[in-house]
Protein backbone atom coordinates (compact mmCIF):
# COMPACT_ATOMS: atom_id res chain seq x y z
CA UNK A 1 0.00 0.00 0.00
CA UNK A 2 1.05 3.61 -0.47
CA UNK A 3 2.20 5.49 2.62
CA UNK A 4 0.41 8.63 3.76
CA UNK A 5 3.28 10.93 2.81
CA UNK A 6 3.20 9.71 -0.80
CA UNK A 7 -0.57 10.17 -0.91
CA UNK A 8 -0.32 13.71 0.48
CA UNK A 9 2.40 14.76 -1.98
CA UNK A 10 0.54 13.36 -4.99
CA UNK A 11 -2.68 15.09 -3.96
CA UNK A 12 -0.77 18.36 -3.53
CA UNK A 13 0.08 18.24 -7.26
CA UNK A 14 -3.56 18.27 -8.38
CA UNK A 15 -3.57 22.07 -9.03
CA UNK A 16 -0.41 21.65 -11.10
CA UNK A 17 -1.99 18.87 -13.16
CA UNK A 18 -5.17 20.85 -13.71
CA UNK A 19 -3.28 23.97 -14.79
CA UNK A 20 -1.30 21.93 -17.31
CA UNK A 21 -4.38 20.13 -18.63
CA UNK A 22 -4.18 17.75 -21.60
CA UNK A 23 -1.02 19.58 -22.74
CA UNK A 24 0.72 17.45 -20.13
CA UNK A 25 -0.20 14.15 -21.76
CA UNK A 26 0.23 15.51 -25.28
CA UNK A 27 3.84 16.33 -24.35
CA UNK A 28 4.17 12.90 -22.75
CA UNK A 29 3.17 11.06 -25.93
CA UNK A 30 5.39 13.23 -28.13
CA UNK A 31 8.31 12.53 -25.83
CA UNK A 32 7.65 8.82 -25.61
CA UNK A 33 7.29 8.31 -29.36
CA UNK A 34 10.45 10.31 -30.00
CA UNK A 35 12.50 8.17 -27.61
CA UNK A 36 10.66 4.87 -28.11
CA UNK A 37 9.27 4.85 -31.67
CA UNK A 38 8.70 1.09 -31.43
CA UNK A 39 5.61 1.88 -29.34
CA UNK A 40 3.95 3.33 -32.42
CA UNK A 41 3.21 -0.30 -33.26
CA UNK A 42 1.12 -0.49 -30.10
CA UNK A 43 -0.76 2.81 -29.86
CA UNK A 44 -3.53 3.94 -32.19
CA UNK A 45 -1.90 6.98 -33.81
CA UNK A 46 -5.24 8.23 -35.13
CA UNK A 47 -6.34 8.81 -31.54
CA UNK A 48 -3.10 10.72 -30.97
CA UNK A 49 -3.79 13.07 -33.86
CA UNK A 50 -7.42 13.60 -32.83
CA UNK A 51 -6.41 14.38 -29.24
CA UNK A 52 -8.65 11.64 -27.89
CA UNK A 53 -5.90 9.52 -26.36
CA UNK A 54 -3.99 12.41 -24.65
CA UNK A 55 -7.29 13.66 -23.19
CA UNK A 56 -8.21 10.18 -21.96
CA UNK A 57 -4.80 9.72 -20.34
CA UNK A 58 -4.95 13.14 -18.70
CA UNK A 59 -8.39 12.34 -17.27
CA UNK A 60 -7.03 9.04 -15.94
CA UNK A 61 -3.96 10.67 -14.34
CA UNK A 62 -6.07 13.39 -12.74
CA UNK A 63 -8.62 10.86 -11.47
CA UNK A 64 -5.82 8.77 -9.96
CA UNK A 65 -4.38 11.78 -8.15
CA UNK A 66 -7.77 12.84 -6.80
CA UNK A 67 -8.72 9.33 -5.64
CA UNK A 68 -5.34 7.97 -4.62
CA UNK A 69 -6.59 7.63 -1.04
CA UNK A 70 -9.75 5.79 -2.19
CA UNK A 71 -8.80 3.64 -5.15
CA UNK A 72 -11.91 1.49 -4.87
CA UNK A 73 -13.85 4.14 -6.80
CA UNK A 74 -11.52 3.57 -9.76
CA UNK A 75 -12.13 -0.18 -9.87
CA UNK A 76 -14.40 -0.20 -12.92
CA UNK A 77 -12.07 2.10 -14.86
CA UNK A 78 -9.07 -0.08 -14.01
CA UNK A 79 -10.92 -3.18 -15.20
CA UNK A 80 -11.96 -1.53 -18.46
CA UNK A 81 -8.44 -0.25 -19.18
CA UNK A 82 -6.86 -3.61 -18.30
CA UNK A 83 -9.08 -5.30 -20.88
CA UNK A 84 -8.13 -2.67 -23.48
CA UNK A 85 -4.47 -3.30 -22.71
CA UNK A 86 -4.76 -7.05 -23.27
CA UNK A 87 -6.21 -6.32 -26.71
CA UNK A 88 -3.02 -4.42 -27.50
CA UNK A 89 -0.83 -7.15 -25.96
CA UNK A 90 0.71 -4.71 -23.47
CA UNK A 91 3.76 -6.23 -21.74
CA UNK A 92 4.97 -5.61 -18.15
CA UNK A 93 8.26 -4.08 -19.32
CA UNK A 94 6.38 -1.39 -21.25
CA UNK A 95 5.08 0.04 -17.98
CA UNK A 96 8.62 1.01 -16.99
CA UNK A 97 9.07 2.90 -20.27
CA UNK A 98 5.77 4.73 -19.81
CA UNK A 99 6.59 5.55 -16.18
CA UNK A 100 9.96 7.01 -17.09
CA UNK A 101 8.45 9.32 -19.68
CA UNK A 102 5.61 10.34 -17.36
CA UNK A 103 8.05 11.44 -14.63
CA UNK A 104 10.25 13.20 -17.18
CA UNK A 105 7.20 15.04 -18.52
CA UNK A 106 6.24 16.19 -15.03
CA UNK A 107 9.74 17.56 -14.54
CA UNK A 108 9.94 19.23 -17.95
CA UNK A 109 6.54 20.93 -17.72
CA UNK A 110 6.35 21.49 -13.96
CA UNK A 111 9.64 23.30 -13.53
CA UNK A 112 10.63 24.21 -9.98
CA UNK A 113 7.27 23.03 -8.62
CA UNK A 114 8.27 19.44 -9.39
CA UNK A 115 10.85 18.72 -6.73
CA UNK A 116 12.67 15.47 -6.09
CA UNK A 117 10.08 14.81 -3.38
CA UNK A 118 7.29 15.13 -5.95
CA UNK A 119 9.10 12.91 -8.44
CA UNK A 120 9.70 10.26 -5.78
CA UNK A 121 6.05 10.32 -4.69
CA UNK A 122 4.76 10.09 -8.25
CA UNK A 123 7.27 7.34 -9.01
CA UNK A 124 5.96 5.33 -6.07
CA UNK A 125 2.34 6.06 -6.98
CA UNK A 126 2.87 5.10 -10.61
CA UNK A 127 4.70 1.91 -9.66
CA UNK A 128 1.87 0.93 -7.33
CA UNK A 129 -0.76 1.45 -10.06
CA UNK A 130 1.39 -0.25 -12.69
CA UNK A 131 1.61 -3.35 -10.51
CA UNK A 132 -2.19 -3.43 -10.26
CA UNK A 133 -2.48 -3.36 -14.05
CA UNK A 134 0.35 -5.83 -14.64
CA UNK A 135 -1.17 -8.35 -12.22
CA UNK A 136 -4.71 -7.98 -13.54
CA UNK A 137 -3.59 -8.21 -17.16
CA UNK A 138 -1.54 -11.32 -16.39
CA UNK A 139 -4.71 -12.87 -14.95
CA UNK A 140 -6.71 -11.99 -18.05
CA UNK A 141 -4.05 -13.37 -20.41
CA UNK A 142 -3.81 -16.60 -18.41
CA UNK A 143 -7.57 -17.04 -18.04
CA UNK A 144 -8.15 -16.65 -21.77
CA UNK A 145 -5.29 -18.94 -22.77
CA UNK A 146 -6.47 -21.66 -20.36
CA UNK A 147 -9.97 -21.87 -21.83
CA UNK A 148 -10.93 -24.24 -24.62
CA UNK A 149 -9.95 -22.55 -27.87
CA UNK A 150 -7.95 -19.89 -26.04
CA UNK A 151 -4.54 -18.52 -27.00
CA UNK A 152 -1.92 -15.92 -26.13
CA UNK A 153 -0.54 -13.32 -28.51
CA UNK A 154 -1.98 -13.31 -32.00
CA UNK A 155 -3.57 -16.13 -33.98
CA UNK A 156 -4.10 -16.37 -37.72
CA UNK A 157 -7.70 -16.16 -38.94
CA UNK A 158 -9.00 -16.46 -42.47
CA UNK A 159 -11.72 -14.18 -43.84
CA UNK A 160 -14.39 -16.79 -44.51
CA UNK A 161 -17.02 -14.34 -45.73
CA UNK A 162 -17.38 -10.60 -46.30
CA UNK A 163 -20.93 -9.19 -46.17
CA UNK A 164 -22.06 -5.56 -46.67
CA UNK A 165 -24.57 -4.58 -43.98
CA UNK A 166 -25.10 -0.97 -45.16
CA UNK A 167 -23.31 1.57 -47.37
CA UNK A 168 -20.68 2.03 -44.64
CA UNK A 169 -20.68 -1.19 -42.56
CA UNK A 170 -19.26 -4.54 -43.70
CA UNK A 171 -19.17 -7.76 -41.70
CA UNK A 172 -16.14 -10.07 -41.71
CA UNK A 173 -16.64 -13.71 -40.72
CA UNK A 174 -13.31 -14.98 -39.38
CA UNK A 175 -12.35 -18.64 -39.02
CA UNK A 176 -9.10 -19.85 -37.40
CA UNK A 177 -6.55 -20.98 -39.98
CA UNK A 178 -5.65 -24.01 -37.83
CA UNK A 179 -9.25 -25.25 -37.85
CA UNK A 180 -9.30 -25.59 -34.07
CA UNK A 181 -12.02 -24.22 -31.73
CA UNK A 182 -12.07 -20.56 -30.70
CA UNK A 183 -12.50 -19.35 -27.15
CA UNK A 184 -15.99 -18.36 -26.08
CA UNK A 185 -16.72 -14.71 -25.35
CA UNK A 186 -19.47 -12.75 -23.65
CA UNK A 187 -21.68 -10.71 -26.01
CA UNK A 188 -20.55 -7.09 -25.79
CA UNK A 189 -16.84 -7.93 -25.91
CA UNK A 190 -14.51 -7.03 -28.77
CA UNK A 191 -11.87 -8.63 -30.94
CA UNK A 192 -8.51 -7.00 -31.64
CA UNK A 193 -7.09 -7.29 -35.14
CA UNK A 194 -3.39 -6.65 -35.78
CA UNK A 195 -2.62 -5.58 -39.34
CA UNK A 196 0.70 -5.29 -41.15
CA UNK A 197 0.33 -4.05 -44.72
CA UNK A 198 2.39 -2.19 -47.28
CA UNK A 199 -0.03 0.73 -46.97
CA UNK A 200 0.64 1.01 -43.22
CA UNK A 201 3.79 2.59 -41.81
CA UNK A 202 3.39 0.76 -38.49
CA UNK A 203 1.60 -2.30 -37.21
CA UNK A 204 -1.95 -1.14 -36.50
CA UNK A 205 -4.16 -2.77 -33.87
CA UNK A 206 -7.87 -2.02 -33.84
CA UNK A 207 -10.61 -3.32 -31.57
CA UNK A 208 -13.97 -4.19 -33.11
CA UNK A 209 -17.01 -5.41 -31.22
CA UNK A 210 -18.04 -8.97 -31.96
CA UNK A 211 -21.36 -8.75 -33.77
CA UNK A 212 -22.77 -12.26 -33.47
CA UNK A 213 -23.46 -14.72 -30.69
CA UNK A 214 -20.57 -17.01 -29.71
CA UNK A 215 -20.50 -20.37 -31.53
CA UNK A 216 -17.10 -21.85 -30.62
CA UNK A 217 -15.80 -21.99 -34.20
CA UNK A 218 -15.87 -18.52 -35.82
CA UNK A 219 -16.02 -14.82 -34.95
CA UNK A 220 -17.81 -12.00 -36.74
CA UNK A 221 -16.85 -8.33 -36.62
CA UNK A 222 -18.72 -5.56 -38.44
CA UNK A 223 -16.54 -2.62 -39.45
CA UNK A 224 -17.63 0.89 -40.31
CA UNK A 225 -15.70 2.64 -43.07
CA UNK A 226 -14.39 5.74 -41.29
CA UNK A 227 -13.55 8.83 -43.31
CA UNK A 228 -9.75 8.91 -43.38
CA UNK A 229 -9.57 5.71 -41.33
CA UNK A 230 -6.45 3.81 -42.42
CA UNK A 231 -7.48 0.43 -41.05
CA UNK A 232 -11.22 0.50 -41.74
CA UNK A 233 -10.66 1.53 -45.36
CA UNK A 234 -7.95 -1.11 -45.75
CA UNK A 235 -10.31 -3.80 -44.48
CA UNK A 236 -13.15 -2.63 -46.72
CA UNK A 237 -11.10 -2.20 -49.88
CA UNK A 238 -8.29 -4.76 -49.74
CA UNK A 239 -9.13 -7.66 -47.43
CA UNK A 240 -11.18 -10.27 -49.24
CA UNK A 241 -12.44 -13.79 -48.68
CA UNK A 242 -9.44 -16.08 -48.15
CA UNK A 243 -7.12 -13.39 -46.77
CA UNK A 244 -5.45 -13.90 -43.38
CA UNK A 245 -5.68 -11.52 -40.41
CA UNK A 246 -3.78 -11.75 -37.12
CA UNK A 247 -6.25 -11.70 -34.21
CA UNK A 248 -5.92 -11.19 -30.45
CA UNK A 249 -8.36 -13.11 -28.22
CA UNK A 250 -11.67 -11.44 -27.22
CA UNK A 251 -11.64 -8.99 -24.32
CA UNK A 252 -13.74 -6.24 -22.76
CA UNK A 253 -15.69 -5.60 -19.59
CA UNK A 254 -18.88 -4.51 -21.40
CA UNK A 255 -20.92 -7.66 -21.46
CA UNK A 256 -24.43 -9.02 -21.35
CA UNK A 257 -25.50 -9.87 -17.82
CA UNK A 258 -27.61 -13.01 -17.45
CA UNK A 259 -30.80 -11.65 -15.91
CA UNK A 260 -34.46 -12.47 -16.02
CA UNK A 261 -35.44 -8.80 -16.35
CA UNK A 262 -36.37 -6.98 -19.56
CA UNK A 263 -33.41 -6.11 -21.78
CA UNK A 264 -33.23 -2.84 -23.69
CA UNK A 265 -30.55 -2.51 -26.39
CA UNK A 266 -29.92 1.08 -27.53
CA UNK A 267 -27.47 2.06 -30.26
CA UNK A 268 -26.51 4.68 -32.81
CA UNK A 269 -24.52 4.07 -35.98
CA UNK A 270 -21.99 1.27 -35.75
CA UNK A 271 -22.68 1.12 -32.01
CA UNK A 272 -25.22 -1.53 -32.95
CA UNK A 273 -22.48 -4.14 -33.40
CA UNK A 274 -22.21 -5.30 -29.74
CA UNK A 275 -25.99 -5.08 -29.54
CA UNK A 276 -26.30 -7.55 -32.42
CA UNK A 277 -24.16 -10.01 -30.49
CA UNK A 278 -26.33 -9.56 -27.40
CA UNK A 279 -29.58 -9.84 -29.34
CA UNK A 280 -28.51 -12.99 -31.16
CA UNK A 281 -27.43 -14.57 -27.88
CA UNK A 282 -30.72 -13.73 -26.18
CA UNK A 283 -32.71 -15.17 -29.08
CA UNK A 284 -30.53 -18.29 -29.22
CA UNK A 285 -31.17 -18.82 -25.50
CA UNK A 286 -34.92 -18.31 -26.00
CA UNK A 287 -34.89 -15.45 -23.51
CA UNK A 288 -38.21 -15.43 -21.69
CA UNK A 289 -38.60 -11.71 -20.97
CA UNK A 290 -39.14 -8.75 -23.29
CA UNK A 291 -36.33 -7.41 -25.47
CA UNK A 292 -36.48 -3.90 -26.91
CA UNK A 293 -34.21 -2.90 -29.81
CA UNK A 294 -33.70 0.85 -30.25
CA UNK A 295 -31.46 2.15 -33.03
CA UNK A 296 -30.61 5.57 -34.43
CA UNK A 297 -28.82 6.45 -37.67
CA UNK A 298 -28.80 9.19 -40.27
CA UNK A 299 -30.90 7.50 -42.95
CA UNK A 300 -31.70 4.23 -44.67
CA UNK A 301 -28.44 4.04 -46.64
CA UNK A 302 -26.37 3.74 -43.45
CA UNK A 303 -28.93 1.63 -41.56
CA UNK A 304 -27.02 -1.59 -40.84
CA UNK A 305 -28.73 -4.96 -40.33
CA UNK A 306 -32.04 -3.41 -41.36
CA UNK A 307 -33.63 -6.49 -42.89
CA UNK A 308 -32.09 -8.79 -40.28
CA UNK A 309 -33.78 -6.92 -37.43
CA UNK A 310 -37.10 -6.84 -39.30
CA UNK A 311 -37.00 -10.63 -39.69
CA UNK A 312 -36.06 -11.19 -36.06
CA UNK A 313 -38.88 -8.92 -34.87
CA UNK A 314 -41.41 -10.90 -36.91
CA UNK A 315 -40.04 -14.25 -35.71
CA UNK A 316 -39.83 -13.37 -32.00
CA UNK A 317 -42.92 -12.14 -30.18
CA UNK A 318 -40.97 -10.78 -27.21
CA UNK A 319 -38.83 -8.50 -29.42
CA UNK A 320 -39.90 -4.93 -30.19
CA UNK A 321 -37.92 -2.63 -32.49
CA UNK A 322 -37.90 1.18 -32.72
CA UNK A 323 -35.74 3.10 -35.18
CA UNK A 324 -34.95 6.80 -35.47
CA UNK A 325 -33.65 8.39 -38.71
CA UNK A 326 -32.02 11.74 -38.05
CA UNK A 327 -32.49 13.01 -41.60
CA UNK A 328 -34.47 10.58 -43.77
CA UNK A 329 -33.62 10.68 -47.46
CA UNK A 330 -36.28 10.85 -50.17
CA UNK A 331 -35.92 7.12 -50.83
CA UNK A 332 -36.68 6.41 -47.15
CA UNK A 333 -40.26 7.67 -47.57
CA UNK A 334 -42.87 6.50 -46.89
CA UNK A 335 -41.45 5.54 -43.51
CA UNK A 336 -41.38 1.74 -43.70
CA UNK A 337 -37.92 1.26 -42.20
CA UNK A 338 -38.02 3.76 -39.35
CA UNK A 339 -40.48 4.84 -36.68
CA UNK A 340 -39.39 8.36 -35.73
CA UNK A 341 -37.55 11.26 -37.33
CA UNK A 342 -34.87 13.32 -35.59
CA UNK A 343 -32.80 12.35 -32.56
CA UNK A 344 -33.79 9.68 -30.04
CA UNK A 345 -36.49 10.70 -27.56
CA UNK A 346 -37.09 7.78 -25.25
CA UNK A 347 -40.22 9.39 -23.78
CA UNK A 348 -41.97 8.45 -27.01
CA UNK A 349 -41.63 4.79 -26.03
CA UNK A 350 -41.68 5.31 -22.27
CA UNK A 351 -43.78 2.17 -21.76
CA UNK A 352 -40.66 0.13 -22.60
CA UNK A 353 -38.32 2.13 -20.33
CA UNK A 354 -38.94 -0.05 -17.30
CA UNK A 355 -37.24 0.62 -13.94
CA UNK A 356 -36.41 -3.09 -13.61
CA UNK A 357 -34.85 -3.36 -17.07
CA UNK A 358 -31.18 -3.80 -17.92
CA UNK A 359 -30.08 -1.13 -20.39
CA UNK A 360 -27.15 -1.52 -22.78
CA UNK A 361 -26.12 1.32 -25.06
CA UNK A 362 -23.35 2.13 -27.48
CA UNK A 363 -22.66 4.86 -30.02
CA UNK A 364 -21.04 8.29 -30.24
CA UNK A 365 -20.24 9.92 -26.88
CA UNK A 366 -22.83 12.69 -27.34
CA UNK A 367 -25.52 10.14 -28.12
CA UNK A 368 -24.69 8.04 -25.06
CA UNK A 369 -24.67 11.06 -22.77
CA UNK A 370 -28.13 12.00 -24.04
CA UNK A 371 -29.40 8.43 -23.60
CA UNK A 372 -28.08 8.26 -20.05
CA UNK A 373 -29.69 11.57 -19.12
CA UNK A 374 -33.03 10.50 -20.59
CA UNK A 375 -32.98 7.15 -18.80
CA UNK A 376 -32.18 8.76 -15.46
CA UNK A 377 -35.02 11.23 -16.06
CA UNK A 378 -37.30 8.22 -16.63
CA UNK A 379 -36.28 6.91 -13.17
CA UNK A 380 -34.10 4.06 -14.40
CA UNK A 381 -31.45 3.36 -11.70
CA UNK A 382 -27.91 4.14 -12.82
CA UNK A 383 -26.80 0.69 -11.65
CA UNK A 384 -28.83 -0.79 -14.53
CA UNK A 385 -27.11 1.27 -17.22
CA UNK A 386 -24.26 -0.40 -19.11
CA UNK A 387 -22.32 1.18 -21.96
CA UNK A 388 -19.30 0.77 -24.21
CA UNK A 389 -17.02 3.51 -25.52
CA UNK A 390 -15.22 2.85 -28.79
CA UNK A 391 -11.63 4.11 -28.69
CA UNK A 392 -10.10 5.87 -25.66
CA UNK A 393 -12.15 5.50 -22.51
CA UNK A 394 -14.44 8.41 -21.65
CA UNK A 395 -16.93 8.95 -18.86
CA UNK A 396 -20.54 9.89 -19.51
MODA-V782512 format. One record per backbone hydrogen bond with DSSP energy under -0.5 kcal/mol. CO is the residue of the C=O (numbers start at 1). NH is the residue of the N-H. Records with the same first field share a line. If there is no record, write none. Layout:
CO: NH + NH
This chain:
3: 7
4: 8
5: 9
6: 10
7: 11
8: 12
9: 13
10: 13
11: 14
13: 17
14: 18
15: 19
16: 20
17: 21
20: 23
21: 24
22: 26
23: 27
24: 28
25: 29
26: 30
27: 31
28: 32
29: 33
30: 34
31: 35
32: 36
36: 39
37: 40
38: 41
39: 42 + 43
43: 45
44: 47 + 48
45: 49
46: 50
47: 51 + 52 + 53
48: 51
51: 55
52: 56
53: 57
54: 58
55: 59
56: 60
57: 61
58: 62
59: 63
60: 64
61: 65
62: 66
63: 67
65: 68
67: 70
70: 73
71: 74
72: 75
74: 78
75: 79
76: 80
77: 81
78: 82
79: 83
80: 84
81: 85
82: 86
83: 87
84: 88
85: 88 + 90
86: 89
91: 94 + 95
92: 95 + 96
93: 97
94: 98
95: 99
96: 100
97: 101
98: 102
99: 103
100: 104
101: 105
102: 106
103: 107
104: 108
105: 109
106: 110
107: 111
110: 113
111: 114
113: 115
115: 119
116: 120
117: 121
118: 122
119: 123
120: 124
121: 125
122: 126
123: 127
124: 128
125: 129
126: 130
127: 131
128: 132
129: 133
130: 134
131: 135
132: 136
133: 137
134: 138
135: 139
136: 140
137: 141
138: 142
139: 143
140: 144
141: 145
142: 146
143: 147
144: 147
147: 150
149: 183
153: 249
155: 247
156: 177
157: 245
158: 160 + 175
159: 242
161: 173
163: 171
165: 305
168: 225
169: 165 + 166
170: 223
171: 163
172: 174 + 221
173: 160 + 161
174: 219
175: 158
176: 179
185: 187
186: 189
187: 256
189: 210
190: 251
191: 193 + 208
192: 248
193: 195 + 206
194: 246
195: 204
197: 200
204: 195
206: 193 + 208
208: 191
209: 222
216: 182
217: 176
218: 215
219: 174
220: 211
221: 172
223: 170
224: 226
226: 229
228: 230
229: 233
230: 234
231: 235
232: 236
233: 237
234: 238 + 239
235: 239
238: 240
240: 243
243: 159
245: 157
246: 194
247: 155
248: 192
251: 190
253: 255
257: 259
262: 358
263: 265 + 292
264: 266 + 360
265: 294
266: 362
267: 296
268: 271
269: 272
270: 273
271: 275
272: 276
273: 277
274: 278
275: 279
276: 280
277: 281
278: 282
279: 283
280: 284
281: 285
282: 287
283: 286
290: 263
291: 320
292: 265 + 294
293: 322
294: 267
295: 324
296: 269
297: 326
298: 327
299: 302
300: 303
301: 167
302: 304
303: 306
305: 309
306: 310
307: 311
308: 312
309: 313
310: 314
311: 315
312: 316
315: 317
316: 319
318: 291 + 320
320: 293
322: 295
323: 339 + 340
324: 297 + 326
325: 342
329: 332
330: 333
332: 336
334: 336
340: 325
345: 348
346: 349
347: 350
349: 352
350: 353
352: 354
354: 357
357: 359
358: 264
359: 386
360: 266
361: 388
362: 268
364: 368
365: 369
366: 370
367: 371
368: 372
369: 373
370: 374
371: 375
372: 376
373: 377
374: 378
375: 380
376: 379
379: 381
381: 384
382: 385
384: 359 + 386
386: 361
388: 363 + 390
